[in-house]
Amino acid sequence: MLETIVVVLVILWLLGMVTSTTMGGLVHILLVLAIVVILVRVIQGRRL
């Protein structure tokens, strides 16, 4: 499920980069959230 969220966030970020909308701040927040989710997943994976 987390992987699906990450994929959706990255796709939204790429769409924002391509369309150059004025919602640049929101797009970058989504990118940061995707990176945080990936980092949390990696950290949890190492503990198991």
C-alpha positions as a Markdown table, in Angstrom:
| # | Residue | x | y | z |
|---|---|---|---|---|
| 1 | Met | 0.0 | 0.0 | 0.0 |
| 2 | Leu | 2.8 | 2.4 | 0.8 |
| 3 | Glu | 4.4 | 1.7 | -2.5 |
| 4 | Thr | 1.1 | 2.6 | -4.3 |
| 5 | Ile | 1.0 | 5.9 | -2.4 |
| 6 | Val | 4.7 | 6.6 | -3.3 |
| 7 | Val | 4.0 | 5.9 | -7.0 |
| 8 | Val | 0.9 | 8.2 | -7.0 |
| 9 | Leu | 2.9 | 11.0 | -5.3 |
| 10 | Val | 5.8 | 10.7 | -7.7 |
| 11 | Ile | 3.4 | 10.7 | -10.7 |
| 12 | Leu | 1.7 | 13.8 | -9.4 |
| 13 | Trp | 5.1 | 15.5 | -8.9 |
| 14 | Leu | 6.1 | 14.6 | -12.5 |
| 15 | Leu | 2.8 | 16.0 | -13.8 |
| 16 | Gly | 3.5 | 19.2 | -11.9 |
| 17 | Met | 7.0 | 19.5 | -13.4 |
| 18 | Val | 5.6 | 18.9 | -16.9 |
| 19 | Thr | 2.7 | 21.3 | -16.7 |
| 20 | Ser | 4.5 | 24.0 | -14.7 |
| 21 | Thr | 1.4 | 24.9 | -12.7 |
| 22 | Thr | 1.3 | 27.5 | -10.1 |
| 23 | Met | 0.9 | 24.8 | -7.4 |
| 24 | Gly | 4.6 | 24.2 | -7.3 |
| 25 | Gly | 4.7 | 24.4 | -3.5 |
| 26 | Leu | 2.1 | 21.6 | -3.2 |
| 27 | Val | 3.9 | 19.5 | -5.8 |
| 28 | His | 7.2 | 19.7 | -3.8 |
| 29 | Ile | 5.4 | 18.9 | -0.6 |
| 30 | Leu | 4.0 | 15.7 | -2.2 |
| 31 | Leu | 7.6 | 14.9 | -3.4 |
| 32 | Val | 8.9 | 15.3 | 0.2 |
| 33 | Leu | 6.1 | 13.1 | 1.5 |
| 34 | Ala | 7.0 | 10.4 | -1.0 |
| 35 | Ile | 10.7 | 10.5 | 0.0 |
| 36 | Val | 9.7 | 10.3 | 3.7 |
| 37 | Val | 7.5 | 7.3 | 3.1 |
| 38 | Ile | 10.4 | 5.6 | 1.3 |
| 39 | Leu | 12.9 | 6.4 | 4.1 |
| 40 | Val | 10.5 | 5.1 | 6.7 |
| 41 | Arg | 10.0 | 1.9 | 4.7 |
| 42 | Val | 13.8 | 1.4 | 4.4 |
| 43 | Ile | 14.4 | 2.0 | 8.1 |
| 44 | Gln | 11.6 | -0.4 | 9.1 |
| 45 | Gly | 12.9 | -3.0 | 6.7 |
| 46 | Arg | 16.3 | -3.0 | 8.3 |
| 47 | Arg | 14.9 | -3.5 | 11.8 |
| 48 | Leu | 13.0 | -6.7 | 10.7 |
